[in-house]
Amino acid sequence: MIIGKPRRLKEGALHDWIVKLSERSYRTIVLIYLGSVIFFAIIYFALSWVMPPEGPVPDVHSSPIYGFLNSLFFSTITATSVGYGEFEPHGFSKVIASIQSFLSLLLAAIFVTKPISTKQEQALFTMHRLAFDNTFSSLREGMYIVRRDFETVLAEAEKRGSISEVTWQRLETTYRHMQVLIEDVSKMLSSEGGLYKIDKHREILLLEAVERTLDRLDSMFEAFDIREIDWRGQKEPMKRLVKLLHATKKTTERWKRKSPNRLPENFLDIEKKIAELEKEVGKKI
């Protein structure tokens, strides 16, 4: 197990290096390719100069310039896998030629597949953006429906001075609906590897939707207290309400900490409203 950990780290480093290389421009990849050809040509020339039996180019001492040009030629045919056969690697130069051949094929593969990967990334970005926009719209629409449900309950309380058993059950369902929406906000914003991030305007709109919904919930409780409706004594709705407030508080804290647009001041109203609701419920969430 201990031996396997460094191997996984190396594989991860190689993967990251290939990904970063594939993100470079065509011009950069071509320059890296040409630079590697010159770099290996220098290695071949140095090896042929210092250790002639190990080098691929003979007689470099008799004409250094001609010897370097031959080294550059050998590096080029190795990189392009042409292999005319005029020069052959010997000894340690075989290892160097193998390394150059592998790196050159890797660079060529990245260069050839880059248009395909670019189109795939564009398609994924478009799909992610459309899915994100759909989720964003669904969340705001869902919050609106929740507020309408609260208003319906509030209207019944104002008209009758009490709440029917059926309405309490509907209210419990509304709490559950709101909790699901709040948790969906957390899921939407937690996609760190996502290609598309929420922009500032949409995030502000989403924050306002949550704040307005909490405000409507607080107004409903105030109306209950004025009409002496014992909403705290409703066991099942209260359990669901506590879970809702817990999820809202947890999501808000995480949202504020990881807000992609850094909008800490926009969370103040939500945090204040949560504190007020905690006091209304009479239980620390």
C-alpha positions in Angstrom: 0.0 0.0 0.0 2.8 2.4 0.9 4.6 1.7 -2.4 1.5 2.4 -4.4 0.9 5.9 -3.1 3.9 7.6 -4.9 2.8 5.9 -8.1 -0.7 7.4 -7.9 0.9 10.8 -7.3 3.1 10.5 -10.3 0.2 9.4 -12.5 -1.8 12.4 -11.3 1.1 14.7 -12.0 1.5 13.3 -15.5 -2.2 13.7 -16.2 -2.2 17.3 -14.9 0.8 18.1 -17.1 -0.9 16.6 -20.2 -4.1 18.5 -19.5 -2.2 21.8 -19.0 -0.3 21.2 -22.2 -3.5 20.5 -24.1 -4.9 23.9 -22.9 -2.1 25.8 -24.6 -2.5 27.5 -27.9 -1.5 26.0 -31.2 1.3 28.4 -31.5 2.7 27.4 -28.1 2.4 23.7 -28.9 4.3 24.2 -32.2 7.0 26.2 -30.4 7.4 23.5 -27.8 7.6 20.9 -30.5 10.3 22.8 -32.4 12.1 23.6 -29.2 12.2 20.0 -28.2 13.8 19.1 -31.6 16.6 21.7 -31.1 17.0 20.6 -27.4 17.5 16.9 -28.3 19.8 17.9 -31.2 22.0 19.6 -28.7 22.0 16.5 -26.5 22.9 14.3 -29.5 25.7 16.6 -30.6 27.1 16.8 -27.0 26.9 13.0 -26.7 28.6 12.4 -30.0 31.3 14.9 -29.1 32.0 13.6 -25.6 31.3 9.9 -26.1 31.5 9.2 -29.8 30.6 5.5 -29.5 27.4 6.4 -27.7 26.3 9.2 -30.1 24.2 8.8 -33.3 26.3 11.3 -35.4 29.9 10.3 -36.4 32.9 12.6 -37.0 31.6 15.6 -35.2 35.1 16.7 -34.3 36.2 17.1 -37.9 33.4 19.7 -38.6 31.4 20.9 -35.5 29.0 22.9 -37.6 28.3 20.1 -40.0 28.1 17.7 -37.0 25.5 19.9 -35.3 23.4 20.1 -38.5 23.5 16.3 -38.7 22.5 16.1 -35.1 19.6 18.5 -35.9 18.7 16.3 -38.9 18.7 13.2 -36.7 16.6 14.9 -34.1 14.1 16.0 -36.7 13.7 12.5 -38.3 13.4 11.0 -34.8 10.6 13.5 -33.8 8.7 13.0 -37.1 9.3 9.2 -37.1 10.6 9.3 -40.6 13.8 7.4 -40.1 15.8 7.6 -43.4 18.4 5.3 -42.0 21.4 7.6 -42.7 22.1 7.8 -38.9 21.5 5.3 -36.2 21.4 5.7 -32.4 24.1 3.7 -30.5 24.3 2.9 -26.8 22.8 5.6 -24.6 21.5 7.6 -27.5 18.9 4.9 -28.0 17.4 5.8 -24.7 17.4 9.5 -25.6 15.9 8.8 -29.0 13.1 6.7 -27.4 12.3 9.5 -25.0 12.2 12.1 -27.8 10.0 9.8 -30.0 7.5 9.4 -27.1 7.4 13.1 -26.3 7.1 14.1 -30.0 4.2 11.6 -30.6 2.5 13.0 -27.5 2.8 16.6 -28.7 1.6 15.6 -32.2 -1.4 13.8 -30.7 -2.3 16.8 -28.6 -2.0 19.1 -31.7 -4.2 16.8 -33.9 -6.9 16.2 -31.2 -7.1 19.8 -30.0 -9.8 20.9 -32.4 -12.0 17.9 -31.3 -11.4 18.6 -27.6 -12.1 22.3 -28.1 -15.5 21.5 -29.8 -16.3 19.1 -27.0 -15.5 21.7 -24.4 -17.7 24.2 -26.1 -20.6 21.7 -26.3 -20.2 20.8 -22.7 -20.1 24.4 -21.7 -23.3 25.1 -23.6 -25.0 22.1 -22.1 -23.9 23.0 -18.6 -25.0 26.6 -19.1 -28.5 25.5 -20.3 -28.9 23.1 -17.4 -27.7 25.8 -15.0 -30.2 28.4 -16.4 -33.0 25.8 -16.1 -32.1 25.0 -12.5 -31.8 28.7 -11.7 -35.2 29.4 -13.2 -36.8 26.4 -11.4 -35.4 27.6 -8.1 -36.8 31.1 -8.4 -40.1 29.8 -9.6 -40.2 27.3 -6.8 -39.5 30.0 -4.2 -42.4 32.0 -5.7 -44.7 29.0 -5.4 -43.7 28.6 -1.7 -44.4 32.3 -1.0 -47.8 31.9 -2.7 -48.5 28.9 -0.4 -47.6 31.0 2.7 -49.9 33.7 1.5 -52.7 31.2 1.1 -52.3 30.0 4.7 -52.0 33.6 5.9 -55.3 34.5 4.1 -57.0 31.6 5.8 -55.7 32.7 9.2 -56.9 36.3 8.6 -60.3 35.1 7.4 -61.1 32.4 9.9 -58.8 33.2 12.8 -57.7 29.6 12.7 -56.0 26.9 10.5 -57.7 23.7 9.5 -56.0 20.3 9.8 -55.7 20.0 6.0 -54.0 23.4 5.8 -51.5 22.3 8.5 -50.6 19.3 6.4 -50.2 21.5 3.3 -48.0 23.8 5.3 -45.8 20.9 6.3 -45.5 20.0 2.6 -44.6 23.6 1.8 -41.8 23.5 4.4 -40.5 20.3 2.7 -40.7 21.9 -0.7 -38.8 24.9 0.5 -36.1 22.7 2.1 -35.6 20.8 -1.2 -35.2 24.1 -3.0 -32.7 25.4 -0.4 -30.7 22.1 -0.7 -30.8 22.4 -4.5 -29.2 25.9 -4.2 -26.3 24.3 -2.2 -25.9 21.5 -4.8 -26.0 24.0 -7.7 -23.3 26.2 -6.1 -21.1 23.3 -5.0 -20.1 22.1 -8.5 -16.5 23.4 -8.2 -15.5 21.5 -11.3 -18.3 23.0 -13.3 -17.7 24.8 -16.6 -20.2 27.5 -15.9 -20.4 29.6 -12.7 -23.3 31.7 -11.6 -22.8 35.4 -12.5 -23.3 38.3 -10.1 -26.7 39.4 -11.2 -28.2 35.9 -11.0 -26.7 35.3 -7.6 -28.2 38.5 -6.3 -31.6 37.5 -7.7 -31.3 34.1 -6.1 -30.4 35.7 -2.7 -33.3 38.1 -3.0 -35.7 35.1 -3.7 -34.5 33.3 -0.6 -34.7 36.5 1.6 -38.2 37.3 0.4 -39.4 33.8 1.1 -38.0 33.8 4.6 -39.6 37.2 5.1 -43.0 35.9 4.0 -42.5 33.0 6.4 -41.8 35.3 9.3 -44.8 37.5 8.4 -47.0 34.4 8.5 -45.8 33.5 12.0 -46.4 37.1 13.2 -50.0 36.8 11.9 -50.4 33.5 13.8 -49.3 35.1 17.0 -51.6 38.1 16.6 -54.6 35.7 16.2 -53.3 33.4 18.9 -53.0 30.5 16.5 -50.8 27.8 18.3 -48.5 27.0 15.4 -45.7 26.0 17.8 -47.9 23.3 19.1 -48.2 21.5 15.8 -45.8 18.6 16.2 -45.2 17.4 12.7 -45.1 20.8 11.0 -42.7 22.0 13.7 -40.3 19.1 13.1 -40.3 19.9 9.4 -39.9 23.6 10.1 -36.8 23.0 12.3 -35.3 20.9 9.6 -36.0 23.6 7.1 -34.3 26.3 9.2 -31.4 24.0 9.8 -30.9 23.4 6.1 -31.3 27.1 5.4 -28.7 28.2 8.0 -26.2 25.5 6.8 -26.7 26.4 3.2 -26.4 30.1 3.8 -23.1 29.7 5.7 -21.6 27.5 3.0 -23.0 29.8 0.2 -21.5 32.9 1.9 -18.1 31.1 2.3 -18.0 29.9 -1.3 -19.8 32.6 -3.1 -18.2 32.8 -6.6 -18.9 36.6 -6.8 -17.9 37.4 -3.2 -21.1 39.1 -2.0 -20.9 38.9 1.8 -23.0 42.0 2.3 -25.9 40.4 0.4 -26.2 37.7 3.0 -26.8 40.0 5.9 -30.6 40.2 5.5 -30.8 36.4 5.2 -28.7 35.8 8.3 -30.8 38.4 10.2 -34.0 36.7 9.1 -32.8 33.3 10.1 -31.9 34.6 13.6 -35.4 36.1 13.9 -37.0 32.8 12.9 -34.9 30.9 15.4 -36.1 33.3 18.1 -39.7 32.8 16.9 -39.4 29.0 16.9 -37.8 29.2 20.3 -35.1 26.7 19.5 -31.4 27.2 18.5 -30.9 25.7 15.1 
